[in-house]
């Protein structure tokens, strides 16, 4: 499978739309977009459901759901199922890269900090979260695209 030139922008647009139009929460929207544009439709419903405990900073205002959803998306491709598999170190490294990239844009990955100055559920907060969902989706898409194109990854995308 060859990723289209529009892969990154497609993942971002789908994530933002899933958040605003489809009423998915931040983590679910990022996972949905990554699955849709990589053709990973096996276990689609279960993988989106996996992200359902992560929105609103895991319900406590901690880690931004968009970032944790993006991290789960990395695990779909780079995660291990065998505790002796050393490839987990690559997955952890990519998760760190995701974390640092998002934090460099927004200065924090803490939902409570990111939304400190806006009313929860307000149109302003939803717009800010839409942007963050898009940013997290774009970051993870760029990582996936780079890994796919450089063939340094351990994943094999299925044919659509």
LUMROKE-156530 format. One record per residue: y, x, z of N, C-alpha, C in turn. Coordinates in steps of 0.2 Angstrom, whole numbers, plus 5000, padded with zeros to 4 digits. Each point is the difference from the previous one (the first is absolute). Example, Ala and Ser with C-alpha at 12.3 -4.5 7.8 and 13.67 -1.06 7.14 Angstrom:
2
497250665039500649965000500650045000500549984996500650045001500549965003
//
This chain:
160
499450045000500649965000500650045000500549994996500650035000500549965003500450025005500549975003500649994995500349944999500649994996500650045002500450014996500750035002500349965005499949945000500449955004499649995007499550045001499649995006500449995006500550055002500350005006500549945000500449994995500449945000499749945000499449994997499649945001499749995007499850055003499849995007500549985004500650035000500649985004500249934998500149984994500249934998499549955003499350014999499549965003500049995007500150065004500150005007500649955002500550024997500749965002499949924999499749994994499949934998499449975005499550035002499549985005500349985006500550045002500449995007500449944999500550004995500549955000499749934997499650004995499849944996499449985003499550045001499349985002500049995008500550025003500049995008499450055003499850054997499650055004500550045004499750025006500450055004500050064997500450055003500150064997499450044998499550015005499450044999499649974995499949935000499649974995500350014993500649995000500350014993499950074997500150055004499950074997499250014998499649975004499350014999499849964993500349945000499849964994500350034994500650035000500250034994499650064998499850045005499650064998499349984997499749955003499449984998500049974993500549964999500149974993500150054995500450055001500250054994499550065000499650005004499550054999499349974998500049945000499449964998499450005005500250025006499649995006499949935002499749964997499949935002499449995004499650055000499449995005500249995007499849955003500249995007500749995001500349974995500849995000500249965006499749945001500249965006499950035006499550035001499850045007500550055001500250044995500550065000500749975002500249954997500749975001499949975008499549975001499949975007500050065005499850064999500050065004500750015002500549994996500750015001500349955004499749955002500349945003500250015007499850055003500250015007500550055001500350034994500550055000500749985000500249944997500749984999500450005007500650004999500550005006499850065005499850054997499950065004499449995005499449974997499449985003500249955005500549964999500249945004500450025006500150075001500450035006500650034998500250014993500550044998499950074999499450025001499950074999500050034992499450024998500050034993500249954995500450014995500249964995499349984996499949934999499549984997499950024993500650014996499950024993499750075000500250045005499750075000499350005002499849965005499350005002499649974995500249954996499749974994499950054995500550044999500050064995499450055002500050015007499550055002499349974999499949945001499449974999499850004993500550004995499850004993499850074999500350055003499750074999499350015002499849975006499450005002499549974995500249954997499549974995499850054995500450044998499850054995499750075003500350025006499950075002499649995007499949955003499749995006499250025000499850015006499350025000499649945003499350004999499649955003499550045004499950065000499650055003500450045005499850005007500450045004500050084999499550024996499950074999500450024993500349954997500450014993500650045002500150064998500650045001500649974996499949964995500549974996500649965004499849995006500549965004500650045001499950075000500650045001500549994994499849994994500449984994500449945001499649955003500349935001500550005005499950045005500550015006500650034997499950054996500650044997500449954996499749964996500449964996500349945004499749985005500449965005500650035003499950065002500650045002500650004995499850014994500550014994500349935000499649955000500349935000500549995005499850015006500449995006500750044999499950064999500650044999500549984994499749984995500449974994500449945002499749955003500349945003500550025005499950045005500450025005500650034997500050044995500550044997500549954997499849944997500449954997500349965006499649975005500349955004500150035007499950075001500150035007499549985005499649954999499549985005499449964997499550005003499449954998499949955005500449995005500049965005500349934998499649955000500349934998500649985004499950015007500549985005500750044998499950064999500650044998500349984993499649994995500249994994500449935000499849955004500349945000500549985006500250065003500349995007500749964999500350014994500749974999500049934997499449984998500049934997499549955004500249944999499649955003499349994997499550005004499349994997500049934996499750014994499949944996500649984996500650035001500649994996499950024993500449974995500050024993500250085000500450025004500250075000499350055002499749985005499450035002499450004994500049944997499549994995500150054994500750004998500250054995499950075002500150025006499950075002499250015000499649965002499350015000499750004993500349964995499850004993500150074997500650035002500150074997499550055003499949995007499550055003499349994997499849934999499449994997499950044993500649994996500050034994500050085000500350035005500050075001499350025002499749975005499350025002499550004994500149944996499649994994500150064995500650014999500250054995499750075002500150025007499850065002499250014999499649955003499350004999499850004993500449974995499850004993500150074997500550035002500250074998499450055002499849995006499550045003499349994996499949944999499449984996500050024993500649994997500150034993499950074999500350045005500050075000499350025001499649985004499350025002499649984994500149944997499649984994500150054994500750014999500250044994499850085001500050025006499850075001499350015001499649955000499350005001499850045007500450005004499950035007499749955005500049944998499849955005499249995000499849975005499349985001499849934998500549974997499849934998499949994993499749954998499949984993500249934999500549994996500249934999499649964996499849945001499649974996500349974993499749994995500349974994500249935001500549984997500349935001499649964995
//
